[in-house]
């Protein structure tokens, strides 16, 4: 996958302040406040920063965590994962593989078939409805 590289200033010009805070500064939105938390329309969830296909609606479920939750990414190469040791805990951070934008975290408490819960910020996503 081709990596998208832009300066912070370019990202600031293209993203809303909330998107910049989340995607580029690894922020998070308040639980239950995101646009896609309770949206289950069919479609493809793309990176709000670069448009890369990240998740599909058929892998989305209501986890009750307060953020959109998916049990699998759209493809194995859609996301990257890194260890996140902020806030005195160890978690697995999920990043857009194309632009490196912070999406959220993945946890091992999801449903079958993967057992994973990709807990993703709404502001990091753009739903392309079918």
N, C-alpha and C positions, 0 to 999 in steps of 0.2 A: 504494500500500500504506500502510495506517495504521501510523505509527511507535509503538512501545511504549516508554514512558518510565517509569522507576521510579528511586527513590533507591538509592544503594549499599546502604543498610540493607535495603530491600525485596528487592533481589537476594540479599543474604547470607542472608536468611531462607528464600528459595525454592530456592536452589541448594546443592549440596554444596560443601565447601571446594575440591575439585578443579575442579568446574564453574565456581565463581566465579573462581578463579585464571585459568582458560583464557578463559572467555567475557567477563569484565569487566576482567581485568588483562592480557590478551593473553599468557598463559602457554602452555606446551606440555607435553604428557605425554611421558615417555620413549619412544623408539622401541620398537616391538614389545611395548608394555605395555598398549595400549588394548583395550577390550572388543570392538571391531568390526574390528580389523585383519584377521583371517582369517575373518570371518563373511560368508557369501554367500547367506543366506536371502532369499527374495523379500519385498519390502516397500518402505516409504517411510522415508527418514531425515529426521527432523524436528529442529529446533533444540531442544536440551535446556533452553534458557531460556524460549522462548515458544511452542514447538510448530509453528512455521512449517515447511511442507514445503520441504526444501532439496535433497535428492538422492533418486534412485530406485535400487533395487538393480540394475536392468538396465544402469546406467551405472557400476557398481562393478567394479573389477578388482584383481588382485594385482600391484601395482607393485614390491613388494619393498622399499619405502621405510620400512616400519615403522609406517605410519599408514594408515587407510582411504583409498583413492584412488578417485576418480571422474573420468570424462572429460567430464562435463557436469553442470550443476545441473538441478534439476527444471524450472525455468523461468527465463527471462531476468530476471525481477524478483525471484527468490528471494534473490539475494545481491547485495552491493555489493563493490566492490574499491577498495583504496587502496594507495598506494605506501608500503612499509615500508623504512626505511633503518637499522634497528637492526642491531647486531652487524657493523658495517662492510661491509654488503652491501645491495644494492637488490633487494627482492622485491615481489611483489604479494600483499598481504594480502586474505583473503576474510572477509567479515563477513555476518552475517544481516541482510537488508535490513529486517526488521521491528523487531528489538530492538537492532541494532548490535553484537551479540555476536561476538567474535573466534572464527573457526572454524579457520583455518589459512592456507595459502598456495596459490597456483596457479602451476604451472611449465609451460613450453612443451615438455615432453618426454613427453607422453602418447601414447596410441594413437589410431588413427583411430576415429571420423570427425573429432574436433576437434583432436587433437594436443596436448591439454591434460591436465595431471595436477593435479586438486584434491586436495591433501594435507591431510586434515582430522583434527582431534583427535577421538578416540572420545568423550571426556567432553563435547564440544560437541554430540553427537548423541544421538538416541533413536530406535531402530528400531521402527517400527510394522509388524509382520509381517503378511503377507497370509494 
